[in-house]
């Protein structure tokens, strides 16, 4: 839920904001601008941190190597598509038989 916050802006900045979005668009503009700035600061903090972005323990599916994982996904996809194709072929036959 939105909450009011009393902030002070320099007069020249307020005029520039109003010129861009009008006095009725100030709040939305400031919210969007603040969110973007928070995201940017968080990204900069992340990029400057020493913690690795990728941790092996977060991805146990890749313990056997990325190639093995990809082959497993492809095999599972083929099995799934095979089931789907056989169901669709069964429906087609029934549809044709009715005609």
N, C-alpha and C positions, 0 to 999 in steps of 0.2 A: 504494500500500500504506500503510495507516495506520502512523503512528509515534507512540511515546509522547512526551508533553511534560509536564514537571513544571511545574505552575502552582499558585499559591497563591490561594485564595479566602477572603474574609472568612467567618467562621462563620455570620453571619446570612444571607448570600447562599446559602451551601451549604444551609442549612435551607430556604430558600424554594424552591430548585431541587428539593430532595428532596420537598418538599410537592407540587410540581407533577408531577414525573415519577418520583419514587422514586429510591433510590440506584443502582439498576441502569439507570436511564435518563439518568444524568448525561452520559455521553460523547456520546450521540446528541443530546441537548438542546444541549450546548455546541458541537458541530460545526454543527448547524443554525443556532444563534444567531450563531456566528462567520461562517458563509457569508453569512447575511443582512446582517450588518454590513459585511462586505467589499464586497458588491454595492452597498450604500447609499453607502459611501465612494467607490467608483469612479464611481457615478452623480453624486454631488456634485462630484467632480473634473471629470468631463466637462461638467457644467452650468456650472461656474465657468471652464472653459478658454475661451480666445479663438479656438481653432480652430473653423471652421465644421463643422457636422455633415454638411452636404451639400456635396459637391464635384462640379462638372460633369464633371471628367475621370473620375470613378468611374462615370458613367452616360452613356456615349456613345450609347446607344440613344435618348436624349431630345434629342439635338443638333438634330433637326428640329422639336422641340416635342412636348409631351406629347400633344396632340390627334392628331398624325400617328402617334405610337407606339401609341396606343389603337386608332386605325383599323386599323393594320397587324395588331395582335393579334386584333382582331375578324375581319378578313378571313382570317387564318390559321386561326382557330377554325372559321369557316364552311366552309373548304375541308376541314379535318380532319373536321368533322361530316358533310359531304357524302359523303366516302369511307366513313365509318363507317356512315351510313344506307344507302348502296348495298350494302355488304357484308351488313348485317343483312337488307335486303330480299331479297337473293339467297338467304340461308339460309332465310328464311320460305317462299319459293317452293318450294325443294327439300323442305322439311318438309311442305308441303301436298300436293305431288305424290306423296309416299309414302303418304299416307292414302288 
